[in-house]
Amino acid sequence: MIHLGEIDGRPAFGHLGHCDHECTSPASAPRPIWPAASSRCWPSYLMGGDAPRWLICDDHPLVLGAMAQTILHRWPDVIIDRAGSFDEAEALCELDPALVLTDLAMPGATPLNGIARIRRRLPNARIIVLTGLIDDDLLLSLVNLPVEGFISKAESGAVVQAAIELVVAGGHYFPPRIAQLASNIARTGPASASRITPRQHEVIKLLASGHSNKEIAKLLGLSPATVKTHVAQVMANVGANNRAEAAARAVALGLT
């Protein structure tokens, strides 16, 4: 009998090599990840495997420190790598972390491009976005990101730990507001998208990339007035009230 520490405030004990459900052997385990608190299956690194390696990314040292402390309080044996930019994060992908927790607004790339770069380097990793965004228009742009979860920076340590636990166990964690927005998109998306013409697709792609009407007109060989008309039609089709909302909804609908 070996003392495992405490789970939910109670001492936890177990027999090495025993669990109540099928365990993956160290030789065949794809990634050693600490199981959920409700599981009594031993982590593979206690059976001869490596300690889990996780990557946290944020350009604010205080956030990095707080997140590392929150993780280590719950998973004291995890190896944590830290990145302050998307370039640093991409370089640290060489270490093959099993879990990535990353901010969206970091130097080195736009949010969508930065997440895509990490996903390309780590196709099998679990990715959780750390976000301080509370605006629906901005949240809409996150719905289709190739990640397993979103955690607000305003959440308590307990919520962060619970979300991480769910994701590393193979689940997904999305705050209720994002889930509601995703449901709305699923319900209204196809009809909205079907009303957008090929030219409007070109316009909305450039709009979502941050181009002004004048720049879009020059790139597509159109007059600014024509571009303005296209933007207005796209806004009406996706139910947006302004350019920023139209761009966010277009991203969420997969139009870009």
C-alpha positions in Angstrom: 0.0 0.0 0.0 1.4 3.3 -1.1 0.3 6.8 0.0 -0.7 8.9 -3.0 -1.3 12.1 -1.1 -4.8 13.5 -0.9 -7.8 13.5 -3.3 -10.6 15.8 -2.5 -9.2 16.4 1.0 -9.0 12.7 1.8 -5.9 10.5 2.1 -5.5 8.4 -1.0 -3.8 5.0 -1.1 -3.4 2.4 -3.7 -1.5 -0.8 -4.8 1.2 -0.3 -7.4 0.0 -1.9 -10.7 -3.6 -2.2 -9.7 -6.6 -0.2 -10.9 -10.3 -0.7 -11.2 -10.4 -0.4 -14.9 -8.1 -1.2 -17.8 -4.8 0.8 -17.7 -2.4 1.4 -20.6 1.0 -0.1 -20.0 4.0 2.3 -19.9 5.3 0.8 -23.2 2.2 1.5 -25.2 0.9 4.7 -23.5 0.9 7.5 -26.2 1.3 10.2 -23.6 1.5 9.9 -19.8 -1.2 12.1 -18.4 -2.4 12.3 -14.8 -5.9 10.8 -14.6 -9.0 12.5 -13.2 -9.4 12.6 -9.4 -12.2 10.1 -9.6 -9.9 7.6 -11.3 -7.8 5.2 -9.2 -5.6 4.2 -12.2 -2.0 4.8 -11.5 -0.2 7.4 -13.7 2.2 5.7 -16.1 5.2 7.7 -14.9 4.8 6.0 -11.4 5.1 2.7 -13.3 8.4 3.6 -15.1 7.2 6.2 -17.6 8.0 9.8 -17.9 6.3 12.7 -16.0 3.7 14.6 -18.1 5.0 17.7 -19.9 2.7 20.6 -20.3 3.2 23.9 -22.0 1.7 27.2 -20.8 1.9 30.3 -23.0 1.3 33.9 -22.1 3.2 37.2 -22.6 2.5 38.3 -19.0 5.0 36.7 -16.5 2.5 37.1 -13.7 -0.1 35.1 -15.5 2.4 32.4 -16.4 3.4 32.2 -12.7 -0.1 32.0 -11.4 -1.1 29.4 -14.0 2.0 27.3 -13.2 1.2 27.5 -9.4 -2.4 26.5 -10.1 -1.3 23.5 -12.1 1.4 22.3 -9.7 -0.9 22.6 -6.7 -3.1 19.9 -8.3 -0.4 18.0 -10.4 2.9 18.5 -8.5 4.9 16.1 -10.8 4.0 17.8 -14.1 6.9 19.3 -16.0 5.9 22.8 -17.1 7.5 24.7 -20.0 6.7 28.4 -20.4 6.4 30.6 -23.5 5.9 34.3 -23.8 5.1 34.4 -27.5 3.8 32.2 -30.3 7.4 31.9 -31.7 8.6 30.6 -28.3 5.6 28.3 -28.1 6.3 26.9 -31.5 9.9 26.2 -30.6 8.9 24.5 -27.4 6.6 22.2 -29.4 9.8 20.2 -30.1 9.5 18.9 -26.6 6.1 17.3 -27.5 3.9 18.5 -24.6 0.7 16.5 -24.1 -1.2 19.7 -23.0 -0.9 23.3 -24.2 -2.6 26.2 -22.3 -2.2 29.3 -24.4 -3.3 32.9 -24.4 -4.7 34.3 -27.7 -3.1 37.8 -27.7 0.6 37.2 -27.8 3.5 38.5 -30.0 4.5 36.6 -33.1 1.1 35.9 -34.8 -2.6 36.7 -34.9 -4.7 34.6 -32.5 -6.1 32.4 -35.2 -2.8 31.9 -37.0 -0.9 31.3 -33.7 -3.3 28.6 -32.6 -3.1 27.0 -36.1 0.7 26.9 -35.9 0.6 25.1 -32.6 -2.0 22.6 -33.8 0.1 21.8 -36.9 3.1 21.1 -34.7 1.1 19.1 -32.1 -1.7 17.4 -33.9 -2.4 15.0 -31.0 -1.9 17.4 -28.1 -4.8 18.7 -26.0 -5.1 22.5 -26.4 -6.9 24.9 -24.0 -7.2 28.6 -24.8 -6.8 31.1 -21.9 -8.8 34.1 -22.7 -9.9 37.4 -21.1 -12.4 38.0 -23.8 -16.0 38.6 -22.7 -17.4 40.3 -25.8 -19.8 38.0 -27.8 -18.5 39.3 -31.1 -14.9 38.3 -30.2 -16.0 35.0 -28.6 -17.8 34.1 -31.8 -14.5 34.1 -33.7 -13.2 31.4 -31.3 -15.9 28.8 -31.8 -14.2 27.1 -34.7 -10.7 27.1 -33.3 -9.1 23.6 -33.3 -8.9 23.4 -29.5 -10.4 21.2 -26.8 -11.3 24.0 -24.3 -11.6 27.6 -23.3 -10.8 28.9 -19.8 -11.5 32.5 -18.8 -8.7 34.2 -16.9 -11.3 35.4 -14.5 -12.1 31.9 -13.3 -11.1 30.6 -9.9 -8.2 28.1 -9.5 -10.7 25.4 -8.8 -12.6 25.9 -12.0 -9.3 26.0 -14.0 -8.2 22.7 -12.4 -11.5 21.1 -13.1 -11.4 22.3 -16.8 -7.9 20.9 -17.2 -8.8 17.7 -15.6 -11.8 17.2 -18.0 -9.7 18.0 -21.1 -6.7 15.8 -20.2 -9.2 12.9 -19.6 -10.3 13.3 -23.2 -13.3 15.7 -22.8 -13.9 19.3 -23.8 -14.5 22.3 -21.6 -16.4 25.3 -23.0 -18.0 28.0 -20.8 -21.8 28.2 -21.1 -21.7 31.4 -23.1 -19.5 29.9 -25.8 -21.6 26.8 -25.9 -24.7 28.9 -26.4 -23.1 30.9 -29.2 -21.9 27.7 -30.9 -25.5 26.3 -30.7 -26.9 29.5 -32.3 -24.3 29.2 -35.1 -25.2 25.6 -35.7 -28.9 26.5 -35.9 -28.6 29.6 -38.2 -25.2 29.1 -39.9 -26.0 27.1 -43.1 -28.9 29.4 -44.1 -26.8 32.5 -43.6 -23.8 31.1 -45.4 -25.9 30.1 -48.4 -27.0 33.7 -49.1 -23.4 34.9 -49.5 -22.1 35.2 -53.0 -18.5 34.2 -54.1 -17.6 37.9 -54.4 -18.9 38.5 -50.9 -16.8 35.6 -49.7 -13.7 37.3 -51.0 -14.7 40.6 -49.4 -15.4 39.0 -46.0 -12.1 37.1 -46.0 -10.2 40.4 -46.5 -12.4 42.1 -43.9 -11.6 39.4 -41.4 -7.9 39.9 -42.1 -8.2 43.5 -41.0 -8.3 45.3 -44.3 -10.2 48.5 -44.7 -12.9 49.0 -47.5 -10.4 51.1 -49.5 -7.7 48.3 -49.2 -10.3 45.6 -50.2 -11.4 47.7 -53.2 -7.8 48.0 -54.4 -7.0 44.3 -53.9 -10.2 43.1 -55.7 -10.3 45.8 -58.3 -13.6 47.2 -57.1 -14.8 50.6 -56.2 -15.0 51.5 -52.5 -18.8 52.0 -52.9 -19.2 48.5 -54.2 -17.1 47.0 -51.4 -19.3 49.0 -48.9 -22.4 47.5 -50.5 -21.0 43.9 -50.2 -20.0 44.5 -46.6 -23.5 45.7 -45.8 -25.1 42.7 -47.5 -22.8 40.3 -45.6 -23.7 42.0 -42.3 -27.4 41.5 -43.0 -26.9 37.9 -44.0 -25.0 36.9 -40.9 -27.0 39.2 -38.5 -24.2 41.5 -37.7 -24.5 45.1 -36.5 -21.0 46.3 -37.5 -17.9 45.4 -39.4 -16.1 43.8 -36.5 -19.1 41.6 -35.7 -19.5 40.6 -39.3 -15.9 39.5 -39.4 -16.2 37.5 -36.2 -19.4 35.8 -37.3 -17.8 35.0 -40.7 -14.9 33.3 -38.9 -17.3 31.4 -36.7 -19.4 30.3 -39.7 -16.3 29.0 -41.5 -16.6 31.6 -44.3 -13.0 32.7 -44.2 
